[in-house]
């Protein structure tokens, strides 16, 4: 259990707020408090590939995004509009939340066809997103980018014969908004969307369970979301202590940063928040590396019955 959890248990939230010093510690404290206040555990699902790679955190000018993780490489290529101009690669916390909903519902219903409309509106409200104004525009923008891009996962040893390649997209058709900006209207989204068959089949083979309320507590911090998902995937399946170099962490999480040195402070702040919503995680960080230890799962086992969880 981390420092912020001990502060909350020993002193209560009001006194604990006066005891933390940095902005990152305050964010971690609030995330831990929100999670500890939850009475229900709700299951979210993401593809294992997104536990080992990640989307951009911010808008990028390049047409192709590339990230590397543990024996996994992700390429996302922007789609084009009618004039042949790039629409852009999806990025940020909103793109991640839309994907989390689509993947969670597909696995829950065992169907590539996912209901939008009222169901997605209710889910996004539960995740702390008010659909209206600027949020409506951001959601629409990211939905368009997700609908039009193409993704490729490479898995296995780099450059070796055993390397596997999985091409596809997220959805078969577009995810579109109705044009209604009033959050009380149920017609905000089209009725349903169908996931790309290859993506759906791969998702059903490689699901990673996460706590929905943990993602909500993290909020808009996209790097903290990525770190939490990665830890949720890696730690519970480890059989021995595993060191991870800073270069490896940079290759996976350092998109938008020029060097390990530039990434480190952002990563450490995001790690503090991720650990606030995964207090069972066991790891250490020093100047040269991060050391992962076998840990209890991020989601209680009773919540993941019937879902095959792959080894890391």
C-alpha positions as CSV (number, residue, x, y, z in Angstrom):
1,X,0.0,0.0,0.0
2,X,1.4,3.4,-0.9
3,X,2.0,6.5,1.1
4,X,-1.2,8.3,0.2
5,X,-3.3,5.3,1.2
6,X,-1.6,5.2,4.6
7,X,-2.2,8.9,5.0
8,X,-5.9,8.5,4.2
9,X,-6.3,5.5,6.5
10,X,-4.4,7.1,9.4
11,X,-5.5,10.7,9.2
12,X,-8.6,11.0,7.0
13,X,-8.9,12.9,3.8
14,X,-9.1,16.5,5.1
15,X,-5.9,16.2,7.2
16,X,-4.2,14.2,4.5
17,X,-4.8,17.0,2.0
18,X,-2.8,19.3,4.3
19,X,0.1,16.8,4.6
20,X,1.0,16.3,0.9
21,X,3.4,18.8,-0.7
22,X,3.5,18.4,-4.4
23,X,0.9,18.7,-7.2
24,X,1.5,15.1,-8.1
25,X,1.0,14.0,-4.5
26,X,-2.2,15.9,-4.3
27,X,-3.4,14.3,-7.6
28,X,-2.5,10.8,-6.3
29,X,-4.2,11.5,-3.0
30,X,-7.5,12.5,-4.7
31,X,-7.3,9.5,-7.0
32,X,-6.8,7.2,-4.1
33,X,-9.6,8.8,-2.1
34,X,-12.0,8.5,-5.0
35,X,-11.1,4.8,-5.5
36,X,-11.3,4.0,-1.8
37,X,-14.8,5.6,-1.7
38,X,-16.2,3.3,-4.4
39,X,-18.4,0.6,-3.1
40,X,-18.6,-1.3,-6.4
41,X,-16.0,-2.8,-8.8
42,X,-16.9,-2.4,-12.4
43,X,-14.9,-4.3,-15.0
44,X,-13.4,-2.6,-18.0
45,X,-11.5,-4.4,-20.8
46,X,-8.7,-3.3,-23.2
47,X,-6.6,-5.1,-25.7
48,X,-3.3,-6.5,-24.5
49,X,-1.6,-4.5,-27.3
50,X,-2.5,-1.3,-25.6
51,X,-1.0,-2.5,-22.3
52,X,2.4,-2.8,-24.2
53,X,2.1,0.2,-26.5
54,X,0.1,3.4,-26.5
55,X,-1.7,6.1,-28.5
56,X,-0.2,9.6,-28.6
57,X,-0.8,11.8,-25.6
58,X,-1.2,15.0,-27.8
59,X,-2.0,15.9,-31.4
60,X,0.8,14.9,-33.7
61,X,1.6,16.2,-37.2
62,X,3.0,12.9,-38.5
63,X,0.7,10.6,-40.5
64,X,2.0,7.5,-38.8
65,X,2.5,6.8,-35.1
66,X,4.9,4.1,-33.9
67,X,5.4,2.7,-30.4
68,X,7.3,-0.2,-29.0
69,X,6.6,-2.4,-26.0
70,X,7.6,-5.8,-24.7
71,X,7.9,-7.9,-28.0
72,X,5.1,-5.7,-29.5
73,X,5.1,-2.8,-31.9
74,X,2.1,-0.7,-32.8
75,X,1.7,1.3,-36.0
76,X,-1.3,3.6,-36.4
77,X,-1.8,5.3,-39.7
78,X,-4.1,8.3,-40.1
79,X,-7.1,8.0,-42.4
80,X,-7.9,10.6,-45.1
81,X,-10.8,12.8,-45.9
82,X,-12.5,13.2,-49.3
83,X,-9.8,15.6,-50.4
84,X,-7.0,13.1,-49.5
85,X,-5.9,15.2,-46.5
86,X,-4.9,13.3,-43.3
87,X,-7.6,13.3,-40.6
88,X,-5.0,12.6,-37.9
89,X,-4.1,9.9,-35.4
90,X,-6.3,9.6,-32.4
91,X,-4.8,10.9,-29.1
92,X,-5.3,11.8,-25.5
93,X,-7.6,10.6,-22.7
94,X,-10.8,10.9,-24.7
95,X,-9.6,8.5,-27.5
96,X,-8.6,6.0,-24.8
97,X,-12.0,6.3,-23.0
98,X,-14.0,5.7,-26.3
99,X,-11.8,2.7,-27.0
100,X,-12.2,1.4,-23.5
101,X,-16.0,1.5,-23.8
102,X,-16.1,-0.2,-27.2
103,X,-13.8,-3.0,-26.1
104,X,-15.5,-3.5,-22.7
105,X,-18.9,-3.8,-24.3
106,X,-17.7,-6.1,-27.0
107,X,-16.2,-8.5,-24.5
108,X,-19.1,-8.3,-22.1
109,X,-21.7,-9.1,-24.8
110,X,-19.4,-11.4,-26.8
111,X,-20.4,-9.5,-29.9
112,X,-18.5,-7.2,-32.3
113,X,-21.6,-5.0,-32.5
114,X,-21.6,-2.4,-29.8
115,X,-24.6,-0.3,-28.7
116,X,-23.9,3.5,-28.6
117,X,-26.8,5.9,-28.0
118,X,-28.0,6.0,-24.5
119,X,-25.6,3.3,-23.2
120,X,-22.5,5.1,-24.2
121,X,-23.8,8.5,-23.0
122,X,-24.6,7.0,-19.6
123,X,-21.2,5.3,-19.5
124,X,-19.3,8.5,-20.3
125,X,-21.2,10.4,-17.7
126,X,-20.3,7.7,-15.2
127,X,-16.7,8.2,-16.2
128,X,-16.9,11.9,-15.4
129,X,-17.4,13.3,-18.9
130,X,-20.1,15.8,-19.4
131,X,-21.2,15.6,-23.0
132,X,-21.7,19.2,-24.2
133,X,-19.8,22.2,-25.3
134,X,-16.1,21.7,-25.8
135,X,-16.3,18.0,-24.6
136,X,-18.8,17.3,-27.4
137,X,-16.4,18.6,-30.0
138,X,-13.4,16.7,-28.6
139,X,-15.4,13.5,-28.5
140,X,-16.5,13.9,-32.1
141,X,-13.0,14.7,-33.2
142,X,-11.5,11.6,-31.6
143,X,-14.4,9.4,-32.7
144,X,-13.7,10.5,-36.3
145,X,-9.9,9.8,-36.0
146,X,-10.6,6.3,-34.4
147,X,-13.0,5.5,-37.2
148,X,-10.7,6.3,-40.1
149,X,-7.3,5.2,-38.9
150,X,-5.6,1.9,-39.7
151,X,-3.6,-0.1,-37.1
152,X,-1.0,-2.8,-37.2
153,X,0.3,-4.9,-34.3
154,X,3.6,-6.7,-34.7
155,X,4.2,-9.3,-32.1
156,X,7.1,-11.6,-31.3
157,X,10.9,-11.1,-31.5
158,X,11.8,-8.1,-33.8
159,X,13.0,-9.2,-37.2
160,X,12.8,-12.9,-36.5
161,X,10.9,-15.6,-38.4
162,X,8.3,-15.9,-35.6
163,X,7.2,-12.3,-35.9
164,X,3.5,-12.0,-36.4
165,X,1.6,-9.1,-38.0
166,X,-2.0,-8.2,-37.4
167,X,-3.6,-5.5,-39.7
168,X,-6.9,-3.9,-39.4
169,X,-8.8,-1.0,-38.0
170,X,-10.9,-0.3,-34.9
171,X,-14.4,-0.2,-36.4
172,X,-15.9,-1.3,-39.7
173,X,-17.8,1.9,-40.3
174,X,-17.7,5.4,-38.7
175,X,-18.5,6.4,-35.2
176,X,-20.6,9.5,-35.7
177,X,-22.4,12.0,-33.5
178,X,-26.0,13.0,-34.3
179,X,-25.3,16.7,-34.1
180,X,-27.4,17.0,-30.9
181,X,-25.3,18.7,-28.2
182,X,-27.9,18.6,-25.4
183,X,-26.7,16.0,-22.9
184,X,-30.3,15.1,-22.0
185,X,-30.9,13.8,-25.5
186,X,-30.4,10.1,-26.1
187,X,-29.7,10.6,-29.8
188,X,-26.2,12.0,-29.3
189,X,-24.7,8.9,-30.9
190,X,-25.7,6.7,-33.8
191,X,-27.5,3.5,-32.5
192,X,-24.6,1.1,-32.7
193,X,-21.2,0.4,-34.3
194,X,-19.5,-2.8,-35.4
195,X,-15.9,-3.4,-34.5
196,X,-13.5,-4.6,-37.2
197,X,-13.7,-8.4,-37.2
198,X,-9.9,-8.9,-36.9
199,X,-9.6,-6.4,-34.1
200,X,-12.6,-8.0,-32.3
201,X,-11.1,-11.5,-32.7
202,X,-7.8,-10.4,-31.4
203,X,-9.4,-8.6,-28.5
204,X,-11.3,-11.7,-27.5
205,X,-8.0,-13.6,-27.5
206,X,-6.1,-11.0,-25.6
207,X,-8.3,-9.1,-23.1
208,X,-6.8,-7.2,-20.2
209,X,-9.1,-6.4,-17.2
210,X,-9.0,-3.0,-15.6
211,X,-11.1,-1.3,-12.9
212,X,-13.5,1.2,-14.6
213,X,-13.5,3.4,-11.5
214,X,-9.7,3.4,-11.5
215,X,-9.7,4.9,-15.0
216,X,-12.2,7.5,-13.8
217,X,-10.1,8.4,-10.8
218,X,-7.1,9.0,-13.1
219,X,-9.2,11.3,-15.2
220,X,-7.6,13.1,-18.2
221,X,-4.0,12.1,-17.5
222,X,-3.4,9.9,-20.5
223,X,0.1,8.7,-19.5
224,X,-1.2,7.6,-16.0
225,X,-3.9,5.7,-17.8
226,X,-1.3,3.9,-20.0
227,X,0.9,3.1,-17.0
228,X,-2.0,1.8,-14.9
229,X,-3.1,-0.5,-17.8
230,X,0.5,-1.7,-18.3
231,X,0.9,-2.5,-14.6
232,X,-2.5,-4.3,-14.5
233,X,-1.3,-6.5,-17.4
234,X,2.3,-7.2,-16.4
235,X,2.3,-7.5,-12.6
236,X,-0.3,-10.2,-11.8
237,X,1.3,-12.6,-14.3
238,X,4.9,-12.3,-13.3
239,X,6.6,-15.3,-11.7
240,X,9.8,-13.5,-10.7
241,X,11.3,-10.1,-10.1
242,X,11.7,-8.3,-13.5
243,X,13.9,-5.3,-14.2
244,X,12.8,-2.8,-16.8
245,X,15.3,-0.2,-18.2
246,X,14.5,3.4,-18.6
247,X,15.2,3.1,-22.3
248,X,12.5,0.4,-22.5
249,X,10.1,2.7,-20.6
250,X,11.0,5.5,-22.9
251,X,10.3,3.4,-26.0
252,X,6.8,2.5,-24.7
253,X,5.7,5.7,-22.8
254,X,7.9,8.5,-24.1
255,X,6.0,9.5,-27.2
256,X,6.3,13.3,-27.6
257,X,9.4,13.4,-25.4
258,X,12.9,13.8,-27.0
259,X,14.8,11.9,-24.4
260,X,14.6,9.7,-21.3
261,X,15.7,12.7,-19.3
262,X,12.8,14.8,-20.5
263,X,10.3,11.9,-20.0
264,X,11.3,11.0,-16.4
265,X,9.6,13.7,-14.4
266,X,6.3,13.2,-16.3
267,X,6.5,9.5,-16.0
268,X,7.2,9.5,-12.3
269,X,4.3,11.9,-11.6
270,X,2.0,9.7,-13.7
271,X,3.3,6.6,-12.0
272,X,2.4,8.0,-8.6
273,X,-1.2,8.5,-9.8
274,X,-1.3,5.0,-11.4
275,X,-0.1,3.5,-8.1
276,X,-2.8,5.4,-6.2
277,X,-5.5,3.4,-8.0
278,X,-3.5,0.1,-7.9
279,X,-2.2,0.0,-4.3
280,X,-1.5,-3.8,-4.7
281,X,1.3,-3.1,-7.2
282,X,4.8,-3.9,-6.0
283,X,7.7,-2.2,-7.7
284,X,10.7,0.1,-7.1
285,X,12.3,2.8,-9.3
286,X,15.8,4.0,-9.2
287,X,18.2,6.0,-11.4
288,X,18.9,3.1,-13.8
289,X,15.7,1.0,-13.9
290,X,12.3,0.0,-12.6
291,X,12.0,-3.4,-10.8
292,X,8.6,-5.2,-11.1
293,X,7.6,-7.8,-8.6
294,X,4.7,-10.4,-8.8
295,X,1.6,-8.6,-7.5
296,X,-2.1,-9.3,-6.8
297,X,-4.3,-8.5,-9.8
298,X,-5.6,-4.9,-10.3
299,X,-9.2,-6.3,-10.5
300,X,-10.6,-8.9,-8.0
301,X,-10.6,-12.3,-9.6
302,X,-14.3,-12.8,-9.0
303,X,-14.9,-9.9,-11.6
304,X,-13.0,-11.7,-14.4
305,X,-14.5,-15.2,-14.3
306,X,-15.1,-16.5,-17.8
307,X,-12.5,-14.2,-19.4
308,X,-9.2,-15.8,-20.5
309,X,-6.3,-13.6,-19.3
310,X,-3.1,-13.9,-21.4
311,X,0.3,-14.3,-19.9
312,X,2.6,-11.2,-20.1
